[in-house]
Amino acid sequence: MKKEALKKECPYSSAIPQIFKCMGYVLKSYAGVGIALALFMLVGLQIEQQYRGQRYMGKCINHLSNPDLKISEQERNFACANIYRESPSLFEYYKGNILKFMPENSFR
């Protein structure tokens, strides 16, 4: 005599439609994977946020490196640092493009 194979069912009550039972079962069994992905994304965003300021500072220095502006490298670094110190929110909003929010002829 052969044993009958048991029909696998989702372990929830019979009042809920079958699709919802199976979705709940899958979500419950793969919860660890979702948590791992969420943590991975959070760590990635934190690393990106740390280096965003360096990228924007590099853009600021490049904008001040125009040949028509006669500023030394030390003065460019000092100017970008002071601009960031004065208004970090504008500096972050314009992504280091200081020519958008600084008055014209302010570096001449």
VENTAJO-V573000 format. One record per run of one state. SS is the DSSP state (hx for helix, st for strand, lp for the rest). FROM is the first residue (numbers start at 0). TO is the last residue. Records with the same first field share a line. If there is no record, write none. Layout:
SS=FROM-TO + FROM-TO
This chain:
lp=0-16 + 29-29 + 63-71 + 86-86 + 93-96 + 100-107
hx=17-28 + 30-62 + 72-85 + 87-92 + 97-99
